[in-house]
Amino acid sequence: PEMPATVTHGEDGCWTFRIDYHSYHWQSWDYCPTDGGLDEMGGTTYQKWDFGVFVNETTTSFSCESAVTIRADQEPGDEWTQTCEGEDDSLGEPALTTGPYRFVGPEDLEIGGEIVPALRYHRERTMSGGQTGTEQSEVWFAASNGMPLKNERLLEVRVDSIVGETVYTEDAHFELTSMAPTG
């Protein structure tokens, strides 16, 4: 029911948003403001599978050459392609995630009893390389600063392991419960 999220500030206005889905899975996204918008610069995904007789852990780090997240001049219906390349530390194989990203439009969300102007997007990504699969997401960012507010996603990822192909599926969502920072 609770998934802790943290924001770590970097240089030049860049920052990292990390969410811990549970102790066996977390994900982070690196964002930087550019040209009045926001770009996804990369990120990291950690997953752990416990098979009883052995544990398989993977950390995949991505960098994004082309992953514009928020455009300053966007209109509802505008669509562009996001692409990120990564490498899985346990496999040592490259991974690629790419696909269309569409601005649905502005929406207001209620976060902790507060109405927050948001920007909604629909994202579809296909994964290839060391990990294969698909992701479909609805994502909302705060219109004021690009903070991820809400994420609804369906994922299916396939990866080879010591026991053969492992399939990870996820039908999940997260939403901020407050706009006030803690800690």
CORKADA-V383310 format. One record per residue. N is the residue number from 1. RES is the residue in one small letter. PSI is psi in degrees with one decimal (NA if undefined). Layout:
N & RES & PSI
N & RES & PSI
This chain:
1 & p & -26.4
2 & e & 135.1
3 & m & 107.1
4 & p & 139.5
5 & a & 144.0
6 & t & 152.2
7 & v & 125.6
8 & t & 122.7
9 & h & 138.0
10 & g & -154.9
11 & e & 157.9
12 & d & 31.9
13 & g & 2.2
14 & c & 158.4
15 & w & 160.8
16 & t & 130.6
17 & f & 123.1
18 & r & 136.1
19 & i & 133.4
20 & d & 102.8
21 & y & -42.3
22 & h & -177.7
23 & s & -15.0
24 & y & 2.8
25 & h & 122.6
26 & w & 161.5
27 & q & 145.9
28 & s & 152.2
29 & w & 136.9
30 & d & 124.7
31 & y & 147.5
32 & c & 137.0
33 & p & 134.6
34 & t & 132.1
35 & d & 41.8
36 & g & 5.8
37 & g & -153.7
38 & l & 133.0
39 & d & 141.2
40 & e & 117.1
41 & m & -18.7
42 & g & -162.8
43 & g & -178.3
44 & t & 142.6
45 & t & 131.2
46 & y & 134.2
47 & q & 146.0
48 & k & 131.8
49 & w & 128.7
50 & d & 109.4
51 & f & 12.6
52 & g & -61.6
53 & v & -17.2
54 & f & 162.1
55 & v & 134.6
56 & n & 119.6
57 & e & 139.1
58 & t & 139.9
59 & t & 121.4
60 & t & 123.3
61 & s & 132.8
62 & f & 149.4
63 & s & 144.0
64 & c & 116.9
65 & e & -29.1
66 & s & 81.6
67 & a & 60.6
68 & v & 130.1
69 & t & -45.5
70 & i & 126.3
71 & r & 140.6
72 & a & -34.9
73 & d & 23.3
74 & q & 149.2
75 & e & 148.0
76 & p & 132.6
77 & g & -17.7
78 & d & 139.7
79 & e & 143.1
80 & w & 173.0
81 & t & 135.8
82 & q & 139.1
83 & t & 131.6
84 & c & 142.9
85 & e & 144.5
86 & g & -179.5
87 & e & 134.2
88 & d & 123.2
89 & d & -26.6
90 & s & -29.0
91 & l & -27.2
92 & g & 18.0
93 & e & 145.1
94 & p & 153.0
95 & a & 147.8
96 & l & 135.0
97 & t & 126.3
98 & t & 154.4
99 & g & 176.6
100 & p & 148.2
101 & y & 119.9
102 & r & 133.2
103 & f & 114.1
104 & v & -44.6
105 & g & 177.2
106 & p & 146.0
107 & e & 153.1
108 & d & 133.8
109 & l & 149.0
110 & e & 115.6
111 & i & 111.9
112 & g & 37.6
113 & g & 2.4
114 & e & 135.6
115 & i & 123.3
116 & v & 119.6
117 & p & 129.1
118 & a & 163.1
119 & l & 125.3
120 & r & 138.5
121 & y & 152.3
122 & h & 127.4
123 & r & 134.0
124 & e & 129.1
125 & r & 144.1
126 & t & 132.8
127 & m & 139.0
128 & s & 164.7
129 & g & -134.9
130 & g & -26.2
131 & q & 137.7
132 & t & 151.8
133 & g & -165.3
134 & t & 155.8
135 & e & 135.2
136 & q & 126.6
137 & s & 146.9
138 & e & 124.4
139 & v & 142.1
140 & w & 132.7
141 & f & 146.2
142 & a & 129.7
143 & a & -27.6
144 & s & -34.6
145 & n & 2.7
146 & g & 8.0
147 & m & 128.5
148 & p & 125.2
149 & l & -36.9
150 & k & 145.9
151 & n & 123.9
152 & e & 125.0
153 & r & 150.0
154 & l & 126.1
155 & l & 146.8
156 & e & 118.0
157 & v & 133.3
158 & r & 135.7
159 & v & 142.5
160 & d & 141.5
161 & s & -179.3
162 & i & -22.9
163 & v & 10.1
164 & g & -162.4
165 & e & 130.1
166 & t & 133.0
167 & v & 124.7
168 & y & 126.3
169 & t & 148.7
170 & e & 128.1
171 & d & 93.1
172 & a & 168.6
173 & h & 155.9
174 & f & 154.1
175 & e & 134.6
176 & l & 145.3
177 & t & -11.4
178 & s & 147.7
179 & m & -7.1
180 & a & 125.2
181 & p & 149.7
182 & t & 163.4
183 & g & NA
